[in-house]
Amino acid sequence: MPLIETKNIWKTYDMGSIQVHALRGVTISIEKGDYVAIMGPSGSGKSTLMNLIGCLDTPSQGEYFFAGKKVSRMEDDELAVIRNKEIGFVFQTFNLMPRSTALHNVELPLIYNGTPRIEREAKAKKALEVVDLTDRMTHRPNELSGGQRQRVAIARALVNEPSLILADEPTGNLDSKTGLEIMQLFSDLHGNGNTIIIVTHEADIASYADRILHIRDGRIEKDQRVTQEDRIANGTTLQ
């Protein structure tokens, strides 16, 4: 059973007297343990597809199944449970609470779902250890570099042991060297069995994945398996 399965997904927005079709009949299947990049230019529909996969939005037509559950017709409170327990989000802008320590930022998803304090602290410390930030857990975001902030965000995404890590332009606010370090971290996480979807418009970032879904004008234009030759061509061979 696929972790993610969409069947003829459409997303249509009413803009006054006209309709805008952001997605046009998208059908994809992603297995548990896959590492997939969704790639496309601005306005291609990749952000809309990401929002649907992440249960942040619902389709206008079609069906979406997450781990066998039909989420395309779930109510908002049901979608919120899926988002909290099953999906770890990583954003370009980090989305950290500025006055909270790294440890508290990582704890947030566990606070929302009612995890007891001692258990959530232990889980948050473990997640920070995974991203090699144990020595920064008491620091606030303004005391961390951009790469360290993104590592905190990744730890927060990991803390619930989600079925899926969904990253939106995760290197967009980082210099190239730090971006490479973050992509190496995603590769390590995938090597440990995590299912990862990265949304990007950059070919070199996409080529870290094993599969690239190219989207254009709301349709999947190409479903590409990434080869070692592709990675060499993009300068993204792994350490």
Secondary structure, 3 states (H helix, E strand, C coil): CCCEEEEEEEEEEEECCEEEEEEEEEEEEECCCCEEEEECCCCCCHHHHHHHHCCCCCCCEEEEEECCEECCCCCHHHHHHHHHHHEEEECCCCCCCCCCCHHHHHHHHHHHCCCCHHHHHHHHHHHHHHCCCHHHCCCCHHHCCHHHHHHHHHHHHHCCCCCEEEEECCCCCCCHHHHHHHHHHHHHHHHCCCCEEEEECCHHHHCCCCEEEEEECCEEEEEEECCHHHHHHHCCCCC
